[in-house]
């Protein structure tokens, strides 16, 4: 069964809501993502949250009630922005708030969301985060890309775009790439080692199994190396029947 049969979505739309839209042109103009946009497989719109403010200073943040360090993003312009952006397409899409308090983003969630949705509205936080009423009113899917803190949600938004776009059939040169990658559906383990020319470099040679043309032997070698690599680096990913008692 080909990848196109596994992932039925053939186009995605992203609306990125940020205080710093100037961070995105360089990212969007490069490599696979840019080619996917030009081919009509991906549609990406970047919106400046300040365009939904109502004062001449375009104020987006204020001091937290109760005191404390930093500033909080205000509820009114954020909710106003999301609601208007939702009307810019036939489907309102999945609102995603990038926050250290969210569910950890992993390949399983990438695959689940790629199958369930075709439009994503990404809310990029800054400062000390959003007024809690943003979450209470919009009920977004809260996502974290890891247990660390960034200066803002823009880099995290790029991570989500990159990982989701790979799920669209036709985006990658080889449609099996996103199936066999580490953590992916075809291989929840870490990937096996890869080699290319030259056959020998500084006394290190490409494993002879990969040079013999025996596809069954190559497949066995790759599965074994994937298992070994996972056991050494990420034993938590091993299936129960492959785990050994400490």
Secondary structure as UniProt FT lines:
FT   HELIX           3..6
FT   STRAND          12..18
FT   HELIX           21..23
FT   HELIX           25..28
FT   HELIX           31..38
FT   TURN            39..40
FT   STRAND          42..48
FT   HELIX           49..52
FT   TURN            56..57
FT   STRAND          61..63
FT   TURN            65..66
FT   STRAND          71..73
FT   HELIX           75..86
FT   TURN            87..88
FT   STRAND          94..104
FT   HELIX           107..116
FT   STRAND          119..124
FT   TURN            127..128
FT   HELIX           132..138
FT   STRAND          141..144
FT   HELIX           154..165
FT   TURN            166..167
FT   TURN            169..170
FT   TURN            175..176
FT   HELIX           177..180
FT   TURN            182..183
FT   TURN            185..186
FT   STRAND          200..201
FT   TURN            202..203
FT   STRAND          204..205
FT   HELIX           208..211
FT   HELIX           215..233
FT   HELIX           235..237
FT   HELIX           240..242
//
